[in-house]
């Protein structure tokens, strides 16, 4: 049996409100959760992102849209992947 509590949960956004959080810390914690998933998972599921409780630092990998509690933030997979470093060419 399931039910919905109206007004208590919020739908996921593409990224958290960076003005409310320490973005470096939030991304680091979410990356740790995501890479732990990658090293322990044997099935080939493509996750959507990580839901992270910004008060406790605990989180989970999610595979579909989910509702968030007020203290939770969603970070999509693209914001967690390491981006290649661009090397600047020297000017002559």
N, C-alpha and C positions, 0 to 999 in steps of 0.2 A: 504494500500500500504506500502510495506517495502522495504528497500534497505540496502546495506552493504557499509560501508566506509572502504575501504581497508587500512590496515596499522595503523589505529587509535586505535583499541581495541586489547587487548591481551587475549588469552585463559587462563582459570583458571589453576593454578598449584596446586599440592597437598597441599602445605603450602607456606606462604610468605617467602621472603628472610629475615631470622631473623637477619642478619648482618646489614640490613637497617632500622630496627624498634626496638622499645622497646617492646620486646616480652611479658613481663608481662602486660603492659598496653594494648597492642593489644588483647591479649587473654581475659583479663578482660572485655573490651568493647564488644567483640564478644559474650562472655558468657552472659552478661546482655541482649543483643538483643535476643539470643537464648532462655534463660529462660523466658523472657517476652513473646516470642512466645508460649512456652510450657504452660504457665499459662493462656493465653487468647484464645488459639486455641481449638476449639471443635471437629474439624474433625481429622481423624487419618492418616494424611499424614506424610511420613518420609522425612524430609529435608536432602539435601546433605551437607549443610553447611551455613556459613554466609559470605556475601560480606560486607566488612567494608571499608569505606573511611577513610584512616589513617590521613587525614588532618582535617576533621570535627568530626570524631568519630561516624558519622551516618552510619547505615548499614541496611541490610535486610536479611531475611532468604531466601535461594534459594532451589529449588526442582529439578533443572536440570542444566546441564552445561550452563554457560553463559559467555559472553565476559565481560572483565573488563576494566574500564577506567584506565589511568595511575596512579591515586591516590588511586585505590581500591586494596584490597587484599582479597583473599579467604581463609577462615579457614574451614577445613572439620569438620564434626560433631565429629569424634573421638578425635580430638585435643581439643574440647570444653567440652567433658564429663569429669566429675570429676573422677579421678582414685582412686581406693581404696588405703588406706595407708597401707604399709607393716610394720608390727611390728616385730622388731628384737627380737629373743629369746636370753635370757641371757646365756652366756657360763658358764659351771660349772667347 
